[in-house]
Amino acid sequence: MEIQEKLENLKRLLEQMNSLAVAYSGGVDSTFLLKVAHDVLHDRVIAVTATSATYPERELKEAEAFALNVGIRHIIIHSEELDIEGFAGNPTNRCYLCKKELFSRIREVAGQNGIQYVAEGSNIDDLGDYRPGMQAIKELNIVSPLKEAQLSKDDIRELSKQMGLPTWDKPAFACLSSRFPYGQQITPEKLAMVDRAEQYLLDLGFRQVRVRHHGDIARIEVSATERKRFFDVELMEKIHAKFKDIGFAYTALDLQGYRTGSMNEVIDTNNPPSI
């Protein structure tokens, strides 16, 4: 199916919805979905963003700026995942617990504003990884228009570029809780360490970064093309010193580089835990 045909399918899907609340993180997918939905449904669309310790301030500011610039009504709610029973223990179904709470809250906001549907921004590429959060989305009858329209991440980036969206080449982002090995306790202090470490790397000019928290060890993942920057001894020493100041005793570079869901590599995704 051609990319423009997929876009038209998406618009037809959205036209069938009387009104829509988009779970809006400010990332590539949700920004694209929000803009197309606004083009189709106009003021019958609202954006809902949840803030928490797992959501960096920089992401919120970018989301706010885009919604304001386009003229989309933007509702910000506070949803603290660490308060969800069992979440802080970081079980393998952590994302299920989070999504169940988050989308229940967004459904409440939608109902309070007379909105009929709630949508999230997963695409067909998201079908390949272990994503227990999708079970919660199914249980709550949340719609996934990008997936229904058979849009891939590359499709969304290309269409976003054609539409002039600032997120078309934005690096992938996932909540900071994904930086911890399953079973390792997640705390506000640890989340703040990861946030500060990643922000430092971004300030140094790295674009696609993850800092995985392994107790005293920070494991850095950067894109394949950016790994060679670490051959600079002076840069390595600067990063080590900064990370030690943040609270990491040791700093390591993952030689494989950034990839989606690297924390899932140690679990059996063909036999995932029951939810």
C-alpha positions, 0 to 999 in steps of 0.5 A: 500500500502506498504511503499516501493511500495509508494517510487517506485511510487514516483520515477516513478512520478519524472522520468516523469518530465524532470526537477524539482525545489523543494521548499525547506525549510529544513524540513522533507518532502522537504528534503526527496523529494529533495533527492529522486528527486536528485537520480532520476533526478540528475543535472536536479533538483534544490532546491529553498529556500526563506528567510524572517523574518518568516524563522529562520536563523537556518533553513536556515543554515541546509538547506544550509548544506544539499544541499551542502553536497549532491551536489544539486544546491541551489538557495536562494531568498528573499521573504518578506511576510510582504510586501504582501498586506494584509498579516501583518493583519493576515487574515485567508487566510494568507497562501494563500497570502504567497503561491501565492507570494512564488510559483510565485517567485519560478516559475520565478526562475524555468523558468530562469533556464530552469526547467519545473516543480515546486514541494512542499512537502505536504503529505497525512496527510496535507489533514486534516487541514485547509490549504488555501495555497493549493489553491494557489498551485493548481492555479499555477499548482505546483506538490505535488509528495509526496501526489500523491504517497500516502506518509504519514508523518510517511512513510516519516520519516521511509524512511528518516531514511532508507536513512540516512537523518539527518531530519528523526526525525527532529521536525515539523516546520511551518513559524513563522507567524503561531504563531499569532492569526488570526487578530493580526497584524504581525510585524518584532519585534513580529516575532523576539520575537517569534524566540528568545523565541523558540530558547531559549527553543531549547537551553534548550533541548526542541525539539518540541516547539511553542511559540504562541504570544498573545500580552503580553502573550507567550503561550508555546506548547511543545510535550506531553512527554516534558510537565513534565519538567515544574514541575521544579520550577527553570526552570519555573522561568528561562524561565519566566525571559528570556521571560520577557527580550524578551518582554512578560509580562506573560508566560503560558504553554498550558496544551494540548501541541504541536499540528499542527494548534492550531491557527485554533481551533478558526475558522470554518474550515468546513466553511472557508473564501473565498479566 
